[in-house]
Amino acid sequence: MPTTVLATKVFAPARRPQLVARPRLIDRLDAALDPGRRLTLISAPAGFGKTTLVTDWIEHTTRRQLATRVAWLSLDDGDNDLPRLLTHLVAALQGLEEDLGCEALGLLHGTLALPVEASLTALINDVAQTAGQIVLVLDDYHVIDAQPVHEAMTFLLDHLPPQLHLVVASRSDPPLPLSRLRTRDELVELRAADLRFTPDEAMSFLNQVMGLGLSTPDVDALETRTEGWIAGLQLVALSLRGHVDVSGFIGAFTGSNRFVLDYLVDEVLQHQPSHVRAFLLHTAVLDRLAAPLCDAVTVRTDSAAMLENLDRGNLFVIALDDQREWSRYHHLFADMLRARLRSEEPELIPVLHRRASDWYERHDLAEDAVRHALAAQDFDHAAHLMELALPAMRRNRQDTMLLGWLAALPDDVVRRSAVLSVFYGWRLMVSGDLDAVEDRLDDAERALAAGSTPDADNEELRTLPMTLAIYRASLAQARGDAAGTAQHAQRALEMAGPGAHLSRGAAAGFLGLAAWANGEIEPGLRTFSEAVRSLRAAGNLADALSGTIVLADMWLAAGRPDRARGLYEAALREATAHGDADGTALPLPTADLHVGLSELDRELGNLAGATQHLETAKALGERAEMTENRHRWFLAMARIREADGDPDGAISLLDQAERLYVRGFFPDVRPIAAMRARIRITQGKLSEAADWARERGLPAMDDLSYLREFDHLTLVRLLIAQHRSHPDAGTIREAVGLLGRLHEAATQSARSGSLLEIAMLQALAHQAQGDLARALDALERALGQTPEPGGYGRLLLDEGEPMVSLLHAADERGRLGDHARRMLRARTPSEDASDQVTPPSAVGLSERELQVLRLLNSTLSGPEIARELFVSLNTFRSHTKHIFTKLDVNSRPAAVSRARERGLL
């Protein structure tokens, strides 16, 4: 008996009046009609807009290509009956031509039981006789599970006439010869990744179609949360109606939202067989899916086949690698599954997490093992896993993760673990709560004495006594107790065996820091260099490279900026070689090294180079920074702003640096509050600087230690400025006397960097007294304190016009060296224009290039010329390259010869 045709099945859904324009997808569907293409497959989970896209494409296609006609068939469960399906298929085609497929229907419903291929052959022959192109759309093909239907569609595809193109929209991949069609380039595919809304499309949908008027950050957050899932965005729009706090709602939006939950349960979960439904719910506790892991969690052996079926069925499974070994659920789908699991089987959740934790532990995946143990609330086991993971985490500087773990454990569990108590103390130190640190270290010693951590093979437990001593050294240093720092560090070093490289490195490091805090630069350099070598031997490259920053600061204090730069550049090359090009593959201090180079460039007067280093550091992001150094970026940028004449901007950056500064890592030899006071002094805000001095208890004549030196030198600047503002012989005598005592202390420790600054301030103090002769003597002494005075250019020039006038006076009396003279010219080029006028034959050479050219005609090496000009070596090389190009030469001697020919030298 002939099947009654349901007219609604063969009518294409009406195109919605308001749609998001998707030209990128329309173009791809248009390309599917090229000759030779047989099938277009649109395969994606529920709610990705498959039907909407096809109806929109039909509108475009029929309007632009009059010869293309479209037949539509919406499939349902009843179409698993092959005769019924073919009857409706013919009916869809007869909507285009009334006589099309009549013979096929006769054969299908005739009295003779002929094979279905006979009817399909007749239909194919009919279509082959038509004029123009026909597109046959089969919507919702995922409802078909009858093998005879799949075989009939395969026959149709294999014998498809060139006039007919088949479009299949489905939530799962149909069992059709897709691989064969793909290989022959006869298949066009659109999948969830293609259909998902882009950020721009999401913006258009939410604000133009749904009329919500959301901000760009809110739209971006929703697009990320829904992963471009169109139905999800629509459900969000419905949920937002009536909400005043839009941003708050968006931040809390998950798959357990009522609308999303109802949709996914009705459209997806309820249609699954019980064994599939159970698999989905029980694996929802996992962030990543792999067959062996799923087997362990679900206690079954068919997870590989199950995951393959889920993927083929488009059940919101997203592949995470090309081999499809790892995958995950769509975030909102996973949220829904977890909400359902909490509702139906809450008692099973900790069991599932513990199984996952055990699997990850067996496969040495500590991070995941700990996370699932915490989720199972198996805190003792989580603590045990953390103890085992700590050595590798310390080597790799996974500080943030470690802090998060410790915060997730109950306090009593932490206190029972000697190892974790120590590192909880470190967490408190990082947060700045120094008073609570000692209590945690006491907890660790009690737990260690009680033997509460029985795992004798635990590396951290074996080295815990040394670690405790090292942390007590750190605590002493944070409190400014250099003697206590050295005492605890020496105790740790004595306990460490020859092969305990990590402990020896840390202990030697604190001994070096204690020496630095005492102003003993040479012993500090020697001991801290030994520490770095031990860290390298321990395989702790991150800390070894981070130690570069400490060594560079010490070399600056020793008056050797060239050694500091060499260390930075070598460390940066090594960090880049061990990481990605952006420095983020390993947790290495790449950004911190750029910050250090920025500080050196600024001191040379190369503000452009200094700024570029900071921009690079910022682009690398926090992953390329060490916790203890994050404040230094703001310090370096503040110094640049100060040099650029923006003192208020510099103060704001110092405030940010102060919020990020963490005590306990390095001696505070340049307190941020004193740096802020120096800027206030240059601004003439002397009362604010005086308030700072009173708060710091200055002058502290009974404490002229190196840790107070920066404060005292800042106070000297204040006294000189106060005398200039309101001349007072007592004030300036106080400054001169304090400088004398500071000079004596710095001389005893051979701190050339300190001696340079002290002598410079002595020159300014004598100038303020009106004693120019003594001022010039002090200035000459300052410039002779270090073998590399050129590396401290900004130190002098930041003192402003008084220093500039003093330098001019020294120059007029022939008491200024070449490097200082060139520094002065760089500061005031107009006053030295007589020897910088570009002759007619020098057209094309800038004034700076002429300076470089004159120095090329000397015995100075390239690095020496760079120091003379107060620029980096790279900047000097750039100038040289430009000179060679403009003079049409390729070597220094040739450049000098050509310059002489043209009268430039």
C-alpha positions in Angstrom: 0.0 0.0 0.0 1.5 3.3 -1.0 2.8 5.5 1.8 0.9 8.6 2.6 3.2 11.6 2.0 3.5 14.1 4.9 3.6 17.4 3.2 5.5 19.1 6.1 8.4 16.7 5.6 9.2 18.0 2.1 9.0 21.7 2.8 12.2 23.5 3.7 11.9 25.5 6.9 11.2 29.2 6.4 14.3 31.3 6.6 14.3 33.3 9.8 13.9 37.1 9.2 16.8 38.0 11.5 20.0 36.0 10.9 23.6 36.6 11.5 25.4 37.0 8.1 27.8 34.1 7.7 29.4 34.7 4.3 32.5 32.5 5.1 30.2 29.5 5.4 27.9 30.4 2.5 31.0 30.6 0.3 32.1 27.1 1.3 28.6 25.7 0.6 28.6 27.5 -2.8 31.9 25.7 -3.6 30.2 22.4 -2.9 28.3 22.8 -6.2 31.5 22.7 -8.2 31.5 19.9 -10.8 32.6 16.6 -9.3 31.4 17.2 -5.8 28.8 14.6 -4.7 28.1 15.2 -1.1 28.0 18.1 1.4 28.1 16.8 5.0 27.2 19.2 7.8 27.9 17.3 11.0 27.8 18.9 14.4 26.0 18.4 17.8 22.6 19.8 18.6 22.3 23.5 18.6 25.0 24.4 16.2 22.7 25.9 13.6 22.9 23.3 10.9 19.4 23.7 9.6 19.5 27.4 9.8 22.6 27.6 7.8 21.2 25.4 5.0 18.0 27.4 4.8 20.0 30.6 4.6 22.3 29.1 1.9 19.2 28.0 -0.1 17.9 31.5 0.0 21.2 32.8 -1.4 21.7 30.0 -3.9 18.2 30.2 -5.5 18.4 33.9 -5.6 21.8 34.1 -7.3 21.7 30.9 -9.4 18.3 30.5 -11.2 19.3 27.2 -12.6 19.8 25.6 -9.2 16.7 24.1 -7.5 16.4 22.6 -4.0 14.5 19.7 -2.8 14.1 19.3 1.0 13.4 16.2 3.1 13.2 16.4 6.9 13.8 12.9 8.3 12.3 11.3 11.4 12.3 7.9 13.1 9.7 6.6 10.7 12.2 7.0 7.8 14.1 3.9 9.0 11.4 2.2 6.9 13.1 2.3 3.5 10.0 2.4 1.3 8.6 5.2 3.4 11.9 7.1 3.1 12.1 6.6 -0.7 8.4 7.7 -1.1 9.1 11.0 0.7 12.4 11.4 -1.2 10.6 11.2 -4.5 7.9 13.5 -3.2 10.5 16.1 -2.4 11.9 15.9 -6.0 8.4 16.0 -7.5 8.1 19.4 -5.8 10.5 20.5 -8.5 9.1 18.5 -11.4 5.7 16.7 -11.2 6.7 13.7 -13.2 10.1 13.1 -11.7 10.4 9.6 -10.1 7.0 8.3 -11.1 8.5 5.0 -12.5 10.5 4.7 -9.3 7.4 4.9 -7.2 5.6 2.3 -9.4 8.4 -0.1 -8.9 8.6 0.5 -5.2 4.9 -0.1 -4.6 4.2 -2.6 -7.4 3.0 -6.1 -6.9 6.4 -7.6 -7.7 8.9 -7.6 -4.9 11.8 -6.0 -6.8 15.1 -5.0 -5.1 15.2 -1.4 -4.0 18.0 -0.7 -6.4 15.5 -1.0 -9.2 13.5 1.9 -7.9 16.7 3.9 -7.2 18.0 3.2 -10.7 14.8 4.5 -12.2 14.9 7.6 -10.1 18.6 8.2 -11.0 17.8 7.9 -14.7 14.9 10.4 -14.4 17.1 12.9 -12.6 19.8 12.5 -15.3 17.3 13.7 -17.9 16.5 16.9 -16.1 17.9 20.3 -17.0 19.8 22.4 -14.5 21.2 21.5 -11.1 19.2 20.0 -8.2 20.3 20.0 -4.6 18.6 17.4 -2.4 18.8 18.2 1.3 18.4 15.4 3.9 18.0 17.0 7.3 18.4 15.3 10.7 20.0 12.2 9.1 21.2 11.1 12.6 17.7 9.6 13.3 18.5 6.9 10.7 19.9 3.7 12.2 18.5 1.1 9.7 21.3 -0.5 7.7 19.1 -0.9 4.5 18.6 2.8 4.4 22.3 3.5 4.7 22.9 1.0 1.9 20.3 2.7 -0.3 21.9 6.1 0.3 25.4 4.6 -0.5 24.0 3.3 -3.8 22.5 6.7 -4.6 25.8 8.4 -3.9 27.8 5.9 -6.0 25.5 6.5 -9.0 24.7 10.1 -8.5 24.1 11.9 -11.8 26.0 15.2 -12.3 22.8 17.2 -12.1 22.2 16.1 -8.5 24.1 17.1 -5.3 23.3 15.6 -1.9 23.4 17.7 1.3 23.2 15.7 4.6 22.8 17.5 7.9 23.3 15.3 10.9 24.3 15.3 14.6 26.6 12.4 13.9 28.6 11.1 11.0 26.4 8.8 8.8 27.8 5.3 7.9 28.3 6.4 4.3 31.5 6.0 2.2 32.9 9.3 3.5 36.6 8.3 3.4 36.3 7.3 -0.3 34.5 10.5 -1.1 37.0 12.6 0.8 40.0 10.9 -0.9 38.4 11.7 -4.3 37.7 15.3 -3.4 34.0 14.6 -3.8 33.1 15.6 -0.3 32.6 19.0 1.4 32.5 18.9 5.2 31.4 21.5 7.7 31.7 20.6 11.4 31.3 22.1 14.8 34.6 23.9 14.6 33.4 25.6 11.4 29.8 26.3 12.6 30.7 27.8 15.9 30.1 31.6 16.1 33.3 33.7 15.8 33.6 36.6 18.3 32.2 39.0 15.7 29.3 36.7 14.8 28.6 36.3 18.5 28.5 40.1 18.9 26.1 40.4 16.0 23.8 37.7 17.3 23.6 38.9 20.9 23.3 42.6 20.2 21.6 42.9 16.8 19.5 39.7 16.7 18.7 39.4 20.4 18.9 43.1 21.2 20.9 42.8 24.4 23.5 45.6 24.0 26.3 43.7 25.7 29.8 45.1 26.0 32.7 43.6 24.1 34.3 42.0 27.2 30.9 40.4 28.1 30.4 39.0 24.6 34.0 37.7 24.5 33.4 36.0 27.8 30.2 34.3 26.6 31.8 33.3 23.3 34.6 31.6 25.2 32.3 30.0 27.7 30.0 28.6 25.1 32.8 27.9 22.6 30.7 29.5 19.9 27.8 27.0 20.5 24.9 28.9 18.9 22.2 27.3 21.0 24.2 28.0 24.1 24.4 31.7 23.2 20.7 31.8 22.5 20.0 30.2 25.9 22.2 32.8 27.5 20.2 35.5 25.8 17.0 34.1 27.1 18.5 33.7 30.6 19.7 37.4 30.6 16.2 38.8 30.3 15.3 40.4 33.5 18.8 40.4 35.0 20.3 43.7 36.2 23.8 42.4 36.9 24.6 41.2 33.4 28.4 40.8 33.9 27.8 38.9 37.2 25.4 36.5 35.5 27.8 35.9 32.6 30.6 35.2 35.0 28.5 32.6 36.8 27.0 31.0 33.6 27.6 27.3 33.4 26.1 24.2 31.9 24.0 23.8 35.1 22.1 26.9 34.1 18.4 25.9 33.9 17.9 26.6 30.3 21.1 24.9 29.2 20.4 21.9 31.4 16.9 21.5 30.2 18.0 21.7 26.5 20.9 19.3 26.8 18.9 16.8 28.9 16.0 16.9 26.5 17.9 17.0 23.2 20.9 14.8 24.0 21.1 12.9 27.2 17.6 11.4 27.2 18.1 9.9 23.7 21.1 7.9 24.8 21.0 4.2 25.7 21.5 3.5 29.4 25.1 2.3 29.0 26.1 5.4 27.0 24.3 7.6 29.5 26.2 6.0 32.4 29.5 6.4 30.6 28.8 10.1 30.0 27.9 10.8 33.6 30.8 8.8 35.1 33.5 10.3 32.9 32.2 13.8 33.4 34.5 14.2 36.4 37.4 14.2 34.0 38.8 17.3 32.3 40.4 15.1 29.6 39.3 11.8 28.2 41.5 8.9 27.1 40.4 5.3 26.8 42.7 3.8 29.5 41.8 6.5 31.9 38.1 6.1 31.2 38.4 2.3 31.7 39.9 2.9 35.1 37.3 5.4 36.2 34.3 3.5 34.9 35.7 0.0 35.7 35.0 -1.2 32.1 37.0 -2.3 29.2 35.3 -0.8 26.1 36.1 2.9 26.6 38.0 3.1 23.3 35.0 1.9 21.3 32.7 4.1 23.4 34.8 7.3 22.8 35.0 6.5 19.1 31.2 6.1 18.9 30.7 9.3 20.9 33.0 11.2 18.5 31.3 9.8 15.5 28.0 10.6 17.0 29.0 14.3 17.7 28.1 14.0 21.3 30.0 17.2 22.2 33.4 15.5 22.2 36.3 17.6 21.1 39.6 16.1 20.1 42.8 17.4 21.8 45.4 15.9 19.5 45.8 14.7 16.0 46.0 11.1 17.0 42.7 11.5 18.9 44.2 9.8 21.9 42.9 12.6 24.2 39.7 14.5 24.0 37.3 16.4 26.2 33.6 17.3 26.4 32.3 20.6 25.4 32.5 22.8 28.5 28.7 23.4 28.8 28.0 19.7 28.1 30.4 18.7 30.8 28.8 21.1 33.2 25.4 19.6 32.5 26.7 16.1 33.0 28.3 17.0 36.3 25.2 18.7 37.5 23.2 15.6 36.6 25.7 13.3 38.3 25.5 15.4 41.5 21.7 15.0 41.4 21.5 11.3 40.6 24.6 9.7 42.1 26.4 12.1 44.5 27.9 9.2 46.6 29.8 8.0 43.5 31.6 11.3 42.8 34.5 10.9 45.3 34.9 7.2 44.2 35.3 8.3 40.6 37.8 11.1 41.5 39.9 8.6 43.6 40.0 6.2 40.7 41.2 9.0 38.4 43.8 10.1 41.0 45.1 6.5 41.2 45.4 6.2 37.4 47.2 9.5 37.1 49.6 8.6 40.0 50.5 5.3 38.3 51.3 7.3 35.1 53.4 9.9 36.9 51.1 12.7 36.2 51.3 14.4 39.6 49.3 17.6 38.8 46.2 15.6 37.8 46.6 13.0 40.5 46.6 15.7 43.2 43.7 17.6 41.7 41.5 14.5 41.7 42.6 13.5 45.2 41.5 17.0 46.4 38.2 16.6 44.5 37.7 13.3 46.2 38.4 15.0 49.5 41.0 12.4 50.2 43.3 15.0 51.8 45.8 12.7 53.4 46.5 11.0 50.0 46.6 14.4 48.3 49.2 15.6 50.9 51.3 12.5 50.2 51.1 13.1 46.4 52.2 16.7 47.0 55.2 15.6 49.0 56.3 13.3 46.2 55.8 16.0 43.6 57.6 18.8 45.4 61.2 18.2 44.2 60.3 18.5 40.5 58.0 21.4 41.2 60.8 23.3 42.9 63.2 22.6 40.1 60.6 23.9 37.5 59.5 26.8 39.7 55.8 25.8 39.6 55.1 28.3 42.4 51.6 29.2 41.6 50.4 25.6 41.4 52.1 24.7 44.7 50.5 27.6 46.5 47.1 26.6 45.1 47.6 23.0 46.4 48.5 24.1 49.9 45.6 26.5 50.0 43.2 23.6 49.2 44.3 21.4 52.1 42.8 21.6 55.5 45.1 23.3 58.0 45.4 20.2 60.3 46.6 18.1 57.3 49.3 20.6 56.5 50.4 20.8 60.1 50.8 17.0 60.3 53.2 17.0 57.4 56.7 18.2 58.1 57.4 18.8 54.4 54.2 20.7 53.7 54.4 22.8 56.8 57.8 24.1 55.5 56.3 25.1 52.2 53.2 26.5 53.8 55.6 28.8 55.6 57.1 29.7 52.3 53.5 30.5 51.0 53.1 32.9 54.0 56.4 34.5 53.2 55.4 35.1 49.6 52.2 36.7 50.9 54.3 38.9 53.2 53.0 37.4 56.5 56.4 37.1 58.1 55.1 36.8 61.7 53.2 33.6 60.8 56.2 32.0 59.0 58.1 31.0 62.1 55.1 29.2 63.6 54.9 27.0 60.5 58.6 26.2 60.6 58.1 25.2 64.3 55.2 22.9 63.1 57.6 21.3 60.6 60.2 20.6 63.3 57.6 19.1 65.6 56.2 16.9 62.9 59.7 15.8 61.9 60.6 14.9 65.4 57.4 13.0 65.8 58.1 11.0 62.7 54.6 11.8 61.3 55.9 11.5 57.7 56.9 7.8 57.5 58.0 7.8 53.9 61.8 7.5 54.4 62.4 7.5 50.6 60.9 10.9 50.2 63.6 13.3 48.9 62.1 16.3 50.5 61.9 14.6 53.9 65.6 13.6 53.8 66.7 17.1 53.1 64.1 18.7 55.4 66.5 19.8 58.2 68.6 21.6 55.6 65.4 23.1 54.1 64.3 24.3 57.5 67.6 26.1 58.1 67.4 27.7 54.6 63.9 29.0 55.3 65.0 30.4 58.6 67.8 32.1 56.8 65.3 33.6 54.4 63.1 34.7 57.3 66.1 36.4 58.9 66.9 38.2 55.7 63.4 39.4 55.3 63.7 41.0 58.7 67.0 42.6 57.8 69.0 40.4 60.1 72.1 39.7 58.0 73.9 38.0 60.9 71.0 35.6 61.4 70.8 34.9 57.7 74.5 33.9 57.6 74.2 31.8 60.7 71.2 29.7 59.4 72.7 29.4 55.9 76.0 28.2 57.3 74.2 25.6 59.3 72.4 24.4 56.2 75.6 24.2 54.3 77.3 22.1 57.0 74.4 19.6 56.9 74.4 19.3 53.1 76.5 16.5 51.6 78.6 16.9 48.5 75.8 15.6 46.3 73.0 17.7 47.8 73.4 20.3 45.1 70.0 22.0 45.5 70.4 22.5 49.3 74.1 23.6 48.9 73.0 26.0 46.2 70.3 27.5 48.4 72.6 27.7 51.5 75.5 29.3 49.6 73.0 31.7 48.0 71.9 33.0 51.3 75.5 33.3 52.5 76.2 35.4 49.4 73.1 37.5 50.1 74.1 38.0 53.7 77.5 39.2 52.5 75.8 41.6 50.0 73.5 42.9 52.7 76.6 43.7 54.7 78.1 45.5 51.8 80.8 42.9 51.3 80.6 42.8 47.6 83.6 40.6 46.6 82.8 37.8 49.1 79.1 38.1 48.1 80.0 37.7 44.4 82.3 34.7 45.1 79.8 32.9 47.3 76.7 33.6 45.2 78.6 32.4 42.1 79.2 29.1 43.9 75.5 28.9 44.6 74.6 29.3 41.0 77.0 26.6 40.0 75.4 24.2 42.6 71.9 25.1 41.3 73.1 24.2 37.8 74.5 20.9 39.1 71.1 20.2 40.6 69.4 20.7 37.3 67.6 23.8 38.6 68.1 26.0 35.6 65.3 28.5 36.5 66.9 29.4 39.8 70.4 29.4 38.3 69.3 32.0 35.6 67.4 33.9 38.2 70.6 34.2 40.2 72.0 36.2 37.3 69.9 39.2 38.5 71.5 39.1 41.9 75.0 38.8 40.5 74.3 41.6 38.1 73.2 43.9 41.0 76.4 43.0 42.9 78.5 43.8 39.9 76.9 47.2 39.6 77.6 47.8 43.3 81.2 46.8 42.5 81.3 49.4 39.7 81.3 46.9 36.8 78.2 47.4 34.6 80.0 45.7 31.7 80.1 42.4 33.8 76.5 42.9 34.7 75.5 43.3 31.0 77.6 40.3 30.0 75.8 38.1 32.5 72.4 39.3 31.4 73.1 38.7 27.7 74.5 35.2 28.3 71.6 34.2 30.5 69.1 35.5 28.0 70.7 33.5 25.2 70.5 30.4 27.4 66.9 31.0 28.5 65.8 31.5 24.9 67.7 28.3 23.9 65.9 26.2 26.5 62.5 27.7 25.9 60.3 28.7 22.9 61.1 31.8 21.0 58.8 33.7 23.3 60.5 32.3 26.4 57.4 30.6 27.8 58.0 26.9 27.1 59.9 26.5 30.4 59.4 28.6 33.5 62.6 30.6 33.0 63.2 34.2 34.1 63.3 35.5 30.5 61.2 38.6 31.2 63.3 39.4 34.3 66.5 39.3 32.2 65.0 41.8 29.8 64.1 44.1 32.7 67.7 43.9 33.9 69.0 44.9 30.5 66.5 47.7 30.5 68.0 49.1 33.7 71.5 49.0 32.2 70.3 50.7 28.9 68.6 53.5 30.9 71.8 54.1 32.8 73.6 54.5 29.5 71.0 57.1 28.4 69.5 54.7 25.9 65.9 55.2 26.9 64.6 53.8 23.6 66.5 50.5 24.1 65.4 50.4 27.8 61.8 50.8 26.8 62.0 48.1 24.2 63.4 45.6 26.7 60.5 46.4 29.0 58.0 46.0 26.2 59.5 42.6 25.4 59.3 41.6 29.0 55.7 42.6 29.2 54.9 40.7 26.0 56.4 37.5 27.5 53.9 37.8 30.4 54.0 36.5 34.0 55.0 32.9 33.0 58.4 34.3 32.1 58.8 36.1 35.4 59.9 34.9 38.9 57.6 35.8 41.8 60.3 37.6 43.7 61.1 39.9 40.7 57.7 41.0 39.4 58.0 44.4 41.1 61.2 45.2 39.1 59.4 45.8 35.8 57.5 48.7 37.5 60.7 50.0 39.0 62.5 50.0 35.7 59.6 51.7 33.9 59.4 54.3 36.7 63.0 55.2 36.2 62.3 55.7 32.4 59.3 57.9 33.2 61.4 59.9 35.5 64.1 60.4 32.9 61.4 61.4 30.4 60.2 64.1 32.7 57.1 62.4 34.0 57.7 62.3 37.8 54.0 61.7 38.7 53.9 58.8 36.3 57.0 57.4 37.9 55.5 57.7 41.4 52.4 55.8 40.2 54.6 53.0 38.9 56.6 52.9 42.1 53.3 52.5 44.0 52.5 49.4 41.9 56.0 48.0 42.4 55.5 48.4 46.2 52.4 46.4 46.1 54.2 43.6 44.3 57.4 43.6 46.3 57.9 40.5 48.4 60.4 40.4 51.3 62.5 37.4 52.0 64.2 36.8 48.7 66.9 39.5 48.3 68.3 42.2 50.5 66.3 45.4 50.2 69.3 47.6 49.2 67.1 50.1 47.2 64.0 50.7 49.2 61.1 51.8 47.1 60.0 54.5 49.6 63.5 56.1 49.2 63.2 56.0 45.4 59.9 57.8 45.7 61.5 60.4 48.0 64.2 61.0 45.5 61.6 61.9 42.9 59.8 64.2 45.3 63.2 66.0 45.9 63.7 66.6 42.2 60.1 67.9 42.0 60.9 70.4 44.8 58.3 68.7 47.1 60.8 68.8 50.0 58.2 68.6 52.8 57.0 65.2 51.5 60.6 63.9 51.3 61.2 65.2 54.8 58.1 63.3 56.1 59.7 60.1 54.6 63.0 60.8 56.4 61.2 61.2 59.7 59.3 58.0 59.2 62.6 56.2 58.5 64.2 57.6 61.6 66.9 59.4 59.6 69.6 60.3 60.0 70.4 57.0 61.7 74.0 57.8 62.6 74.3 54.6 64.6 73.5 52.4 61.6 75.6 53.2 58.5 75.2 49.7 57.2 74.9 49.0 53.5 71.2 48.2 53.9 70.7 51.8 55.1 73.1 53.4 52.6 70.4 54.1 49.9 68.3 55.8 52.6 71.3 57.9 53.7 72.2 58.9 50.2 68.6 60.0 49.6 68.7 62.0 52.8 71.9 63.7 51.6 70.0 64.8 48.4 67.3 66.2 50.6 69.7 68.1 52.8 71.4 69.6 49.7 68.0 70.6 48.2 66.9 72.1 51.5 70.1 74.2 51.6 69.6 75.4 48.1 66.0 76.3 49.0 66.8 78.0 52.3 70.6 78.3 52.8 71.6 76.9 56.1 75.3 76.2 56.9 74.3 73.6 59.5 72.2 71.7 57.0 74.9 71.5 54.3 77.6 70.6 57.0 75.4 67.7 58.1 75.3 66.5 54.5 79.0 66.7 54.1 79.7 65.0 57.4 77.3 62.1 56.6 78.9 61.7 53.2 82.4 61.5 54.8 81.3 58.6 57.1 79.5 56.8 54.2 82.7 57.2 52.1 84.7 55.6 54.8 82.3 52.6 55.1 82.2 52.1 51.3 86.0 52.3 51.1 86.4 49.5 53.6 84.3 47.2 51.5 85.7 48.4 48.1 82.2 49.2 46.7 83.2 51.2 43.7 79.6 51.9 42.7 78.8 53.4 46.1 82.0 55.4 46.1 81.1 56.9 42.7 77.7 58.1 44.0 79.1 59.3 47.3 81.8 61.4 45.5 79.3 62.8 43.1 77.1 63.9 46.0 80.2 65.4 47.7 80.8 67.4 44.6 77.2 68.7 44.7 77.4 69.5 48.4 80.7 71.5 48.0 79.1 73.3 45.0 76.1 74.2 47.2 78.6 75.6 49.7 80.1 77.8 47.0 83.4 75.9 47.0 83.9 75.2 43.3 87.4 74.0 43.7 86.5 71.2 46.1 83.4 70.4 44.1 85.6 69.9 41.0 88.0 67.8 43.0 85.2 65.6 44.2 83.7 65.3 40.7 87.0 64.2 39.3 87.3 61.7 42.1 83.8 60.4 41.4 84.6 59.8 37.7 87.7 58.0 38.7 86.1 55.6 41.2 85.1 53.0 38.7 86.8 51.6 35.5 83.5 52.1 33.7 82.1 55.5 34.6 80.3 55.6 31.2 77.9 52.9 32.6 76.6 55.4 35.2 75.6 58.3 32.9 72.1 58.7 34.2 73.3 58.7 37.8 75.0 62.0 37.2 72.6 63.5 34.7 69.5 62.7 36.9 70.8 65.3 39.4 69.7 68.0 36.9 71.1 71.4 36.2 73.4 71.7 39.2 75.4 68.6 37.9 75.2 69.8 34.3 76.7 73.2 35.3 79.4 71.5 37.3 80.3 69.2 34.4 80.5 72.3 32.2 82.8 74.0 34.7 85.0 70.9 34.7 85.1 70.8 30.9 86.1 74.4 30.7 89.1 73.7 33.0 90.0 70.6 31.0 89.2 68.4 33.9 86.6 66.3 32.2 87.4 63.0 30.5 86.3 62.2 27.0 83.5 59.9 28.2 82.1 62.5 30.5 82.4 65.2 27.8 80.5 63.1 25.4 77.9 62.4 28.0 77.5 66.1 28.6 77.1 66.7 24.8 74.4 64.1 24.6 72.6 66.0 27.4 73.1 69.5 25.9 73.9 69.2 22.2 73.0 72.8 21.4 75.8 74.1 23.6 78.4 72.0 21.8 77.1 72.6 18.3 80.3 74.2 17.1 82.0 70.9 16.5 78.8 69.1 15.4 77.9 71.1 12.4 77.4 68.8 9.4 79.6 69.9 6.5 78.0 70.0 3.0 79.8 66.8 2.0 78.2 65.0 4.9 74.7 65.1 3.6 72.9 62.0 4.7 74.8 61.5 8.0 73.0 62.5 11.2 74.8 64.3 14.0 75.0 61.1 16.0 76.5 59.2 13.0 79.1 61.9 12.7 80.0 61.4 16.3 80.3 57.7 15.7 82.4 58.3 12.6 84.9 60.5 14.5 85.3 57.8 17.1 85.8 55.2 14.5 88.9 57.2 13.6 90.4 56.3 17.0 92.0 53.4 18.7 88.9 52.7 20.7 87.2 49.3 20.3 83.5 49.0 19.5 82.4 48.3 23.1 84.6 51.3 24.2 83.0 53.6 21.7 79.5 52.5 22.8 80.4 53.3 26.4 81.8 56.7 25.3 78.5 57.5 23.6 76.4 56.1 26.4 74.6 53.7 24.1 74.4 49.9 24.0 76.7 47.9 21.8 73.8 47.0 19.5 72.9 50.6 19.1 76.5 51.4 18.2 76.5 48.6 15.6 73.3 49.9 14.1 74.9 53.4 13.7 78.0 51.8 12.2 75.9 49.8 9.7 74.1 53.0 8.6 77.4 54.9 8.2 78.8 52.0 6.0 75.7 52.1 3.9 75.8 55.9 3.4 79.5 55.9 2.6 79.2 52.9 0.4 81.9 50.9 2.3 81.9 47.6 4.2 84.7 48.0 6.8 85.8 50.5 9.5 89.1 51.3 7.8 87.3 51.9 4.5 84.8 54.2 6.3 87.6 56.3 7.8 89.4 56.5 4.5 86.2 57.6 2.6 85.4 60.1 5.3 88.8 61.7 5.0 88.4 61.9 1.2 85.2 63.8 1.7 86.6 66.1 4.3 84.5 64.7 7.1 87.6 64.0 9.3 
